[in-house]
């Protein structure tokens, strides 16, 4: 999948805006944190563990990874790399 044409991290609003062509997708930081695709978070979800995510969690840094982005959160979590296709499915 092709990378989005733009990413906007709106910390104060707690949302990530992603532009796919002419359409904008808005995903809350809490939604992104709760859907972290790292192996540790995925394993917990598969075991039925429900991770409570605070609504005030924020994306503090975005690192490009070519096929997606690594998101660093205000709670210190930084293991998840969100492939473009997965990111698009979250919105």
Secondary structure by P-SEA (a helix, b strand, c coil): ccccccccccccccbbbbbcccbbbbbbaaaaaaacccaaaaaaaaacbbbbbbcccccccccccccbbbbbcccccccccccaaaaaaac
